[in-house]
Amino acid sequence: MASFIIEGGHKLKGSITPQGAKNEVLQVICATLLTEEKVTIENIPDIADVNNLINQLMHMGVTVTQNGTGSFTFQANNINLEYLDSPEYIEGCARLRGSVMFTGPLLARFGKAAMSKPGGDKIGRRRLDTHLIGMQKLGATFHYDEEKMIYSIQAKKLKGCYMLLDEASVTGTANIIMTAVLAEGKTIIYNAACEPYVQQLCRMLCKMGAKISGIGSNMLSIEGVKELGGCTHRALPDMIEVGSFIGMAAMTQSEITIKDVSFENLGIIPDSFRRLGIYFEQQGDDIFIPSQEHYEIESFIDGSIMTISDAPWPGLTPDLLSVLLVTAIQAKGSVLIHQKMFESRLFFVDKLIDMGAQIILCDPHRAVVIGHDHNFKLKPRTMSSPDIRAGIALLISAMSADGISRIDNIDQIDRGYQELEMRLNRIGAKITRS
């Protein structure tokens, strides 16, 4: 497995542009299965998770054409449904969390689908109840093969209904939307996830001929149609990369400009970094972050310790909590990071403590960070990346450390960040891949 060798202590300077949004792209690529016509998607990042998803589609029989950098056309007019029963399909899906969103389009269009237990990050349980219960309410039945760990799902006829989701799951909402657009009658989805990425999926489906209202709210109304057509769609910039670069600039006391961030779709993310005391300016659709010697964590109005926690949109995305935690290491003051969704996502903090960070892991979901205020440099260490978001947090800590660090298992980082070391080296970082 590949590794990063990071020479810490170098300040960044210049501009960097975020890649296309991984989480959106995984959804909209799966949606191309809903039509036999051509669908073109632009701003697709060249990352492992997306490439693996595209490879699965090609094995399934989808014709994929690359038009240029980040632009692909998909045509699902010759799907091999027998491939869904093959060990190769199940094995591929098991390695990739995003493949769970094949299920809705395949079920809606062909009446059958298969789903393996989710792959991806090792950050705790990632249950499928929301997906399966939603499809069941639309008329599907499913069977679980314990030996193969595969769900087989069938539906002779899908019919719209009202449903209240047990949780505002992003992938669950996306899967149910893609199932409902071809169902007979009206579907109401209440407690739907309303992240910008789900909004983008809905807008793309509407371009294809779907009838969806309530986009951007937690109640979606879908009038089923008989078929969908082609369209062209452009993915948003990745909000997780934008947040990662803000934290990176603060930790390394650097001056950078993040270009073309789609500021209106960042939600509460900018304010979450402001709560850590990080100053930046919105310049059109760019974010300018000046070099800051110090940044001080706010306290609540009553003087109590600042708490930053994840929540369904428009709350803070859980994917940025690892970056906010590591950024707080060099702030002035203290903050409680409360990660509610996954019970294993904070376990990487032992590596930060070994580097000299002052962090108290209260339980699997909460950690208190006591900032150094840049009075103490982190020590270089050899570490291993347990998941995508912890990996970028460890990289940020290594870039701010005094000396040479090594991060192993960077395949995890490659799953979510495109040509990361090359892009960072262009603005002053010293990172080599081995």
PALO-792747 format. One record per residue (C-alpha): residue number from 1; x, y, z. Coordinates in steps of 0.02 Angstrom, whole numbers, plus 50000, padded with zeros to 5 digits. Example, Ala and Ser with C-alpha at 12.3 -4.5 7.8 and 13.67 -1.06 7.14 Angstrom:
BEGIN
+-----+-------+-------+-------+
:   i :    c1 :    c2 :    c3 :
+-----+-------+-------+-------+
:   1 : 50615 : 49775 : 50390 :
:   2 : 50684 : 49947 : 50357 :
+-----+-------+-------+-------+
//
This chain:
BEGIN
+-----+-------+-------+-------+
:   i :    c1 :    c2 :    c3 :
+-----+-------+-------+-------+
:   1 : 50000 : 50000 : 50000 :
:   2 : 50058 : 50177 : 49962 :
:   3 : 50114 : 50304 : 50092 :
:   4 : 50137 : 50491 : 50107 :
:   5 : 50301 : 50563 : 50171 :
:   6 : 50264 : 50738 : 50238 :
:   7 : 50393 : 50869 : 50281 :
:   8 : 50300 : 50979 : 50404 :
:   9 : 50322 : 51163 : 50442 :
:  10 : 50299 : 51233 : 50266 :
:  11 : 50175 : 51373 : 50238 :
:  12 : 50057 : 51368 : 50090 :
:  13 : 50028 : 51513 : 49973 :
:  14 : 49923 : 51528 : 49817 :
:  15 : 49755 : 51464 : 49756 :
:  16 : 49677 : 51293 : 49749 :
:  17 : 49514 : 51234 : 49670 :
:  18 : 49407 : 51098 : 49750 :
:  19 : 49365 : 50943 : 49649 :
:  20 : 49188 : 50891 : 49603 :
:  21 : 49084 : 50831 : 49750 :
:  22 : 49114 : 50647 : 49780 :
:  23 : 48952 : 50616 : 49874 :
:  24 : 48846 : 50698 : 49740 :
:  25 : 48936 : 50613 : 49596 :
:  26 : 48908 : 50439 : 49671 :
:  27 : 48720 : 50475 : 49674 :
:  28 : 48700 : 50552 : 49502 :
:  29 : 48805 : 50419 : 49416 :
:  30 : 48691 : 50285 : 49488 :
:  31 : 48541 : 50384 : 49424 :
:  32 : 48601 : 50357 : 49244 :
:  33 : 48531 : 50179 : 49260 :
:  34 : 48354 : 50252 : 49259 :
:  35 : 48354 : 50285 : 49071 :
:  36 : 48415 : 50206 : 48911 :
:  37 : 48458 : 50378 : 48842 :
:  38 : 48627 : 50464 : 48858 :
:  39 : 48666 : 50562 : 49018 :
:  40 : 48820 : 50675 : 49026 :
:  41 : 48893 : 50721 : 49195 :
:  42 : 49028 : 50854 : 49214 :
:  43 : 49150 : 50893 : 49355 :
:  44 : 49175 : 50709 : 49402 :
:  45 : 49328 : 50689 : 49514 :
:  46 : 49462 : 50561 : 49469 :
:  47 : 49458 : 50467 : 49634 :
:  48 : 49455 : 50282 : 49680 :
:  49 : 49275 : 50271 : 49741 :
:  50 : 49205 : 50355 : 49585 :
:  51 : 49315 : 50255 : 49467 :
:  52 : 49263 : 50092 : 49551 :
:  53 : 49080 : 50140 : 49532 :
:  54 : 49103 : 50178 : 49347 :
:  55 : 49193 : 50012 : 49322 :
:  56 : 49046 : 49921 : 49402 :
:  57 : 48926 : 50008 : 49282 :
:  58 : 49034 : 49959 : 49132 :
:  59 : 49033 : 49775 : 49188 :
:  60 : 48844 : 49791 : 49203 :
:  61 : 48833 : 49841 : 49021 :
:  62 : 48828 : 50031 : 49031 :
:  63 : 48920 : 50118 : 48889 :
:  64 : 49037 : 50248 : 48965 :
:  65 : 49124 : 50380 : 48859 :
:  66 : 49248 : 50506 : 48926 :
:  67 : 49223 : 50674 : 48838 :
:  68 : 49366 : 50765 : 48923 :
:  69 : 49435 : 50798 : 49097 :
:  70 : 49297 : 50761 : 49222 :
:  71 : 49161 : 50741 : 49090 :
:  72 : 49080 : 50572 : 49053 :
:  73 : 48928 : 50513 : 48955 :
:  74 : 48833 : 50360 : 49016 :
:  75 : 48707 : 50257 : 48917 :
:  76 : 48620 : 50113 : 49004 :
:  77 : 48529 : 50040 : 48854 :
:  78 : 48601 : 49864 : 48862 :
:  79 : 48603 : 49809 : 49044 :
:  80 : 48654 : 49630 : 49082 :
:  81 : 48541 : 49585 : 49229 :
:  82 : 48626 : 49416 : 49250 :
:  83 : 48783 : 49508 : 49305 :
:  84 : 48689 : 49562 : 49463 :
:  85 : 48693 : 49381 : 49522 :
:  86 : 48879 : 49359 : 49492 :
:  87 : 49011 : 49349 : 49629 :
:  88 : 49106 : 49488 : 49540 :
:  89 : 48960 : 49609 : 49559 :
:  90 : 48933 : 49568 : 49743 :
:  91 : 49119 : 49577 : 49782 :
:  92 : 49134 : 49745 : 49694 :
:  93 : 48983 : 49816 : 49786 :
:  94 : 49048 : 49753 : 49954 :
:  95 : 49204 : 49861 : 49933 :
:  96 : 49109 : 50020 : 49893 :
:  97 : 48976 : 50105 : 50000 :
:  98 : 48907 : 50206 : 49853 :
:  99 : 48857 : 50049 : 49758 :
: 100 : 48707 : 50032 : 49873 :
: 101 : 48626 : 50167 : 49764 :
: 102 : 48621 : 50050 : 49614 :
: 103 : 48474 : 49967 : 49700 :
: 104 : 48341 : 50103 : 49679 :
: 105 : 48368 : 50133 : 49493 :
: 106 : 48381 : 49947 : 49451 :
: 107 : 48225 : 49906 : 49551 :
: 108 : 48127 : 50050 : 49473 :
: 109 : 48174 : 50010 : 49295 :
: 110 : 48195 : 49821 : 49293 :
: 111 : 48100 : 49760 : 49446 :
: 112 : 48250 : 49674 : 49526 :
: 113 : 48412 : 49719 : 49614 :
: 114 : 48543 : 49648 : 49731 :
: 115 : 48631 : 49734 : 49875 :
: 116 : 48778 : 49676 : 49979 :
: 117 : 48825 : 49736 : 50152 :
: 118 : 48906 : 49909 : 50135 :
: 119 : 49093 : 49931 : 50109 :
: 120 : 49197 : 50090 : 50123 :
: 121 : 49258 : 50170 : 50283 :
: 122 : 49279 : 50073 : 50445 :
: 123 : 49190 : 50203 : 50552 :
: 124 : 49054 : 50099 : 50634 :
: 125 : 48888 : 50020 : 50585 :
: 126 : 48810 : 50080 : 50423 :
: 127 : 48638 : 50001 : 50420 :
: 128 : 48524 : 49981 : 50270 :
: 129 : 48355 : 49986 : 50356 :
: 130 : 48304 : 50156 : 50285 :
: 131 : 48339 : 50099 : 50107 :
: 132 : 48250 : 49932 : 50121 :
: 133 : 48098 : 49991 : 50221 :
: 134 : 48071 : 50135 : 50098 :
: 135 : 48076 : 50017 : 49948 :
: 136 : 47964 : 49894 : 50040 :
: 137 : 47833 : 50030 : 50065 :
: 138 : 47838 : 50063 : 49878 :
: 139 : 47796 : 49880 : 49846 :
: 140 : 47962 : 49786 : 49845 :
: 141 : 48002 : 49626 : 49937 :
: 142 : 48176 : 49571 : 49991 :
: 143 : 48266 : 49416 : 50048 :
: 144 : 48431 : 49411 : 50144 :
: 145 : 48554 : 49270 : 50111 :
: 146 : 48653 : 49256 : 50273 :
: 147 : 48788 : 49147 : 50197 :
: 148 : 48826 : 49265 : 50052 :
: 149 : 48773 : 49422 : 50149 :
: 150 : 48668 : 49480 : 50000 :
: 151 : 48496 : 49561 : 49993 :
: 152 : 48393 : 49509 : 49841 :
: 153 : 48255 : 49635 : 49803 :
: 154 : 48108 : 49616 : 49683 :
: 155 : 47954 : 49716 : 49636 :
: 156 : 47821 : 49667 : 49509 :
: 157 : 47743 : 49840 : 49527 :
: 158 : 47797 : 49995 : 49623 :
: 159 : 47661 : 50109 : 49688 :
: 160 : 47683 : 50280 : 49770 :
: 161 : 47639 : 50306 : 49953 :
: 162 : 47672 : 50416 : 50104 :
: 163 : 47823 : 50372 : 50209 :
: 164 : 47909 : 50446 : 50361 :
: 165 : 48093 : 50396 : 50359 :
: 166 : 48164 : 50329 : 50521 :
: 167 : 48318 : 50437 : 50493 :
: 168 : 48366 : 50575 : 50371 :
: 169 : 48490 : 50461 : 50282 :
: 170 : 48570 : 50543 : 50130 :
: 171 : 48600 : 50383 : 50032 :
: 172 : 48435 : 50312 : 50094 :
: 173 : 48340 : 50465 : 50034 :
: 174 : 48431 : 50462 : 49866 :
: 175 : 48392 : 50277 : 49841 :
: 176 : 48208 : 50299 : 49882 :
: 177 : 48193 : 50451 : 49768 :
: 178 : 48268 : 50352 : 49624 :
: 179 : 48146 : 50209 : 49659 :
: 180 : 47995 : 50323 : 49670 :
: 181 : 48020 : 50425 : 49510 :
: 182 : 47960 : 50277 : 49405 :
: 183 : 47829 : 50213 : 49529 :
: 184 : 47643 : 50231 : 49491 :
: 185 : 47560 : 50379 : 49578 :
: 186 : 47622 : 50501 : 49709 :
: 187 : 47757 : 50469 : 49839 :
: 188 : 47780 : 50583 : 49990 :
: 189 : 47947 : 50565 : 50080 :
: 190 : 47948 : 50652 : 50251 :
: 191 : 48106 : 50672 : 50355 :
: 192 : 48201 : 50665 : 50191 :
: 193 : 48384 : 50717 : 50189 :
: 194 : 48399 : 50887 : 50105 :
: 195 : 48588 : 50907 : 50079 :
: 196 : 48640 : 51004 : 49924 :
: 197 : 48693 : 50838 : 49848 :
: 198 : 48515 : 50768 : 49864 :
: 199 : 48450 : 50931 : 49792 :
: 200 : 48568 : 50911 : 49645 :
: 201 : 48507 : 50733 : 49616 :
: 202 : 48326 : 50794 : 49615 :
: 203 : 48367 : 50934 : 49493 :
: 204 : 48454 : 50813 : 49376 :
: 205 : 48306 : 50693 : 49383 :
: 206 : 48188 : 50836 : 49344 :
: 207 : 48294 : 50876 : 49189 :
: 208 : 48270 : 50694 : 49141 :
: 209 : 48081 : 50711 : 49156 :
: 210 : 48044 : 50669 : 49338 :
: 211 : 47914 : 50769 : 49434 :
: 212 : 47984 : 50815 : 49605 :
: 213 : 47929 : 50958 : 49716 :
: 214 : 47989 : 51015 : 49888 :
: 215 : 48172 : 51009 : 49834 :
: 216 : 48281 : 51080 : 49974 :
: 217 : 48155 : 51037 : 50110 :
: 218 : 48132 : 50880 : 50216 :
: 219 : 47968 : 50838 : 50130 :
: 220 : 47979 : 50782 : 49949 :
: 221 : 47830 : 50750 : 49836 :
: 222 : 47861 : 50639 : 49685 :
: 223 : 47736 : 50607 : 49545 :
: 224 : 47789 : 50448 : 49459 :
: 225 : 47820 : 50449 : 49271 :
: 226 : 47829 : 50305 : 49147 :
: 227 : 48005 : 50340 : 49084 :
: 228 : 48150 : 50461 : 49096 :
: 229 : 48261 : 50536 : 48961 :
: 230 : 48439 : 50600 : 48948 :
: 231 : 48515 : 50764 : 49009 :
: 232 : 48677 : 50855 : 49049 :
: 233 : 48720 : 50889 : 49231 :
: 234 : 48866 : 50974 : 49319 :
: 235 : 48916 : 50922 : 49496 :
: 236 : 48947 : 51048 : 49634 :
: 237 : 49121 : 51076 : 49707 :
: 238 : 49159 : 50962 : 49855 :
: 239 : 49114 : 51050 : 50018 :
: 240 : 49221 : 50927 : 50117 :
: 241 : 49375 : 50979 : 50017 :
: 242 : 49332 : 51162 : 50045 :
: 243 : 49324 : 51133 : 50233 :
: 244 : 49484 : 51029 : 50229 :
: 245 : 49578 : 51172 : 50144 :
: 246 : 49513 : 51300 : 50271 :
: 247 : 49577 : 51192 : 50414 :
: 248 : 49741 : 51161 : 50325 :
: 249 : 49771 : 51348 : 50303 :
: 250 : 49736 : 51383 : 50487 :
: 251 : 49846 : 51243 : 50553 :
: 252 : 49995 : 51291 : 50443 :
: 253 : 49968 : 51480 : 50467 :
: 254 : 49955 : 51498 : 50278 :
: 255 : 49877 : 51620 : 50157 :
: 256 : 49775 : 51535 : 50022 :
: 257 : 49625 : 51566 : 49909 :
: 258 : 49500 : 51425 : 49881 :
: 259 : 49423 : 51453 : 49709 :
: 260 : 49246 : 51422 : 49648 :
: 261 : 49174 : 51351 : 49810 :
: 262 : 48987 : 51376 : 49774 :
: 263 : 48975 : 51473 : 49937 :
: 264 : 48785 : 51469 : 49942 :
: 265 : 48791 : 51279 : 49956 :
: 266 : 48915 : 51273 : 50101 :
: 267 : 48779 : 51298 : 50231 :
: 268 : 48843 : 51307 : 50411 :
: 269 : 49021 : 51252 : 50366 :
: 270 : 49096 : 51429 : 50357 :
: 271 : 49019 : 51477 : 50525 :
: 272 : 49086 : 51317 : 50606 :
: 273 : 49264 : 51369 : 50563 :
: 274 : 49228 : 51547 : 50619 :
: 275 : 49179 : 51475 : 50789 :
: 276 : 49357 : 51410 : 50801 :
: 277 : 49417 : 51589 : 50773 :
: 278 : 49472 : 51568 : 50593 :
: 279 : 49454 : 51727 : 50490 :
: 280 : 49420 : 51723 : 50304 :
: 281 : 49337 : 51829 : 50171 :
: 282 : 49211 : 51784 : 50039 :
: 283 : 49271 : 51858 : 49875 :
: 284 : 49137 : 51824 : 49746 :
: 285 : 49128 : 51634 : 49744 :
: 286 : 49304 : 51616 : 49816 :
: 287 : 49362 : 51605 : 49997 :
: 288 : 49520 : 51701 : 50045 :
: 289 : 49606 : 51646 : 50205 :
: 290 : 49745 : 51761 : 50266 :
: 291 : 49891 : 51698 : 50370 :
: 292 : 49842 : 51700 : 50554 :
: 293 : 49967 : 51686 : 50696 :
: 294 : 49826 : 51645 : 50817 :
: 295 : 49642 : 51597 : 50812 :
: 296 : 49534 : 51588 : 50968 :
: 297 : 49387 : 51472 : 50996 :
: 298 : 49226 : 51560 : 51040 :
: 299 : 49124 : 51513 : 51193 :
: 300 : 48936 : 51511 : 51202 :
: 301 : 48846 : 51669 : 51259 :
: 302 : 48829 : 51602 : 51436 :
: 303 : 49017 : 51569 : 51443 :
: 304 : 49007 : 51380 : 51428 :
: 305 : 49129 : 51280 : 51321 :
: 306 : 49097 : 51282 : 51135 :
: 307 : 49021 : 51121 : 51067 :
: 308 : 49030 : 51076 : 50883 :
: 309 : 48922 : 50929 : 50831 :
: 310 : 48854 : 50851 : 50673 :
: 311 : 48670 : 50854 : 50625 :
: 312 : 48561 : 50823 : 50471 :
: 313 : 48570 : 50964 : 50343 :
: 314 : 48562 : 51111 : 50364 :
: 315 : 48663 : 51057 : 50516 :
: 316 : 48848 : 51017 : 50505 :
: 317 : 48900 : 50869 : 50396 :
: 318 : 48985 : 50731 : 50499 :
: 319 : 49118 : 50715 : 50364 :
: 320 : 49201 : 50877 : 50424 :
: 321 : 49211 : 50841 : 50610 :
: 322 : 49381 : 50756 : 50594 :
: 323 : 49451 : 50912 : 50508 :
: 324 : 49373 : 51031 : 50636 :
: 325 : 49444 : 50925 : 50777 :
: 326 : 49621 : 50930 : 50709 :
: 327 : 49608 : 51116 : 50670 :
: 328 : 49563 : 51151 : 50852 :
: 329 : 49730 : 51077 : 50909 :
: 330 : 49820 : 51242 : 50873 :
: 331 : 49678 : 51359 : 50923 :
: 332 : 49672 : 51459 : 51084 :
: 333 : 49541 : 51387 : 51201 :
: 334 : 49444 : 51225 : 51212 :
: 335 : 49305 : 51142 : 51114 :
: 336 : 49198 : 50986 : 51133 :
: 337 : 49182 : 50889 : 50970 :
: 338 : 49025 : 50781 : 50973 :
: 339 : 49016 : 50654 : 50831 :
: 340 : 48842 : 50578 : 50845 :
: 341 : 48824 : 50468 : 50691 :
: 342 : 48968 : 50342 : 50691 :
: 343 : 49038 : 50257 : 50846 :
: 344 : 49215 : 50230 : 50778 :
: 345 : 49253 : 50392 : 50688 :
: 346 : 49347 : 50476 : 50833 :
: 347 : 49464 : 50331 : 50871 :
: 348 : 49601 : 50408 : 50764 :
: 349 : 49633 : 50541 : 50899 :
: 350 : 49757 : 50426 : 50986 :
: 351 : 49875 : 50462 : 50842 :
: 352 : 49853 : 50650 : 50870 :
: 353 : 49884 : 50629 : 51057 :
: 354 : 50045 : 50537 : 51015 :
: 355 : 50097 : 50689 : 50913 :
: 356 : 50073 : 50800 : 51066 :
: 357 : 49893 : 50858 : 51046 :
: 358 : 49794 : 50889 : 51205 :
: 359 : 49637 : 50788 : 51176 :
: 360 : 49526 : 50698 : 51300 :
: 361 : 49424 : 50560 : 51218 :
: 362 : 49272 : 50558 : 51331 :
: 363 : 49185 : 50412 : 51243 :
: 364 : 49170 : 50346 : 51064 :
: 365 : 49067 : 50499 : 51015 :
: 366 : 49145 : 50646 : 51109 :
: 367 : 49318 : 50724 : 51123 :
: 368 : 49377 : 50882 : 51210 :
: 369 : 49518 : 50974 : 51122 :
: 370 : 49625 : 51095 : 51223 :
: 371 : 49713 : 51206 : 51098 :
: 372 : 49901 : 51244 : 51099 :
: 373 : 49878 : 51419 : 51023 :
: 374 : 50031 : 51380 : 50913 :
: 375 : 50142 : 51384 : 51068 :
: 376 : 50188 : 51201 : 51041 :
: 377 : 50224 : 51114 : 50876 :
: 378 : 50159 : 50939 : 50848 :
: 379 : 50290 : 50801 : 50839 :
: 380 : 50311 : 50700 : 50678 :
: 381 : 50253 : 50521 : 50683 :
: 382 : 50221 : 50368 : 50575 :
: 383 : 50035 : 50338 : 50563 :
: 384 : 49905 : 50242 : 50463 :
: 385 : 49746 : 50312 : 50389 :
: 386 : 49591 : 50218 : 50452 :
: 387 : 49465 : 50308 : 50339 :
: 388 : 49453 : 50451 : 50213 :
: 389 : 49412 : 50591 : 50334 :
: 390 : 49532 : 50537 : 50471 :
: 391 : 49663 : 50522 : 50335 :
: 392 : 49648 : 50704 : 50283 :
: 393 : 49648 : 50757 : 50466 :
: 394 : 49810 : 50661 : 50495 :
: 395 : 49885 : 50742 : 50340 :
: 396 : 49841 : 50915 : 50406 :
: 397 : 49922 : 50874 : 50574 :
: 398 : 50079 : 50810 : 50487 :
: 399 : 50091 : 50967 : 50379 :
: 400 : 50092 : 51072 : 50537 :
: 401 : 50214 : 50961 : 50633 :
: 402 : 50398 : 50998 : 50660 :
: 403 : 50487 : 50866 : 50557 :
: 404 : 50450 : 50721 : 50438 :
: 405 : 50296 : 50613 : 50462 :
: 406 : 50234 : 50460 : 50368 :
: 407 : 50054 : 50410 : 50335 :
: 408 : 50024 : 50232 : 50276 :
: 409 : 49867 : 50160 : 50198 :
: 410 : 49837 : 50318 : 50096 :
: 411 : 49728 : 50216 : 49979 :
: 412 : 49593 : 50274 : 50099 :
: 413 : 49634 : 50457 : 50062 :
: 414 : 49640 : 50421 : 49875 :
: 415 : 49461 : 50360 : 49885 :
: 416 : 49403 : 50538 : 49915 :
: 417 : 49538 : 50662 : 49861 :
: 418 : 49602 : 50684 : 49684 :
: 419 : 49791 : 50703 : 49655 :
: 420 : 49800 : 50780 : 49828 :
: 421 : 49988 : 50787 : 49853 :
: 422 : 50018 : 50863 : 49681 :
: 423 : 49889 : 50999 : 49708 :
: 424 : 49956 : 51041 : 49881 :
: 425 : 50138 : 51037 : 49825 :
: 426 : 50097 : 51169 : 49694 :
: 427 : 50054 : 51291 : 49834 :
: 428 : 50202 : 51253 : 49946 :
: 429 : 50177 : 51085 : 50033 :
: 430 : 50314 : 50954 : 50040 :
: 431 : 50229 : 50786 : 50015 :
: 432 : 50297 : 50636 : 49923 :
: 433 : 50213 : 50470 : 49883 :
: 434 : 50306 : 50308 : 49913 :
+-----+-------+-------+-------+
//
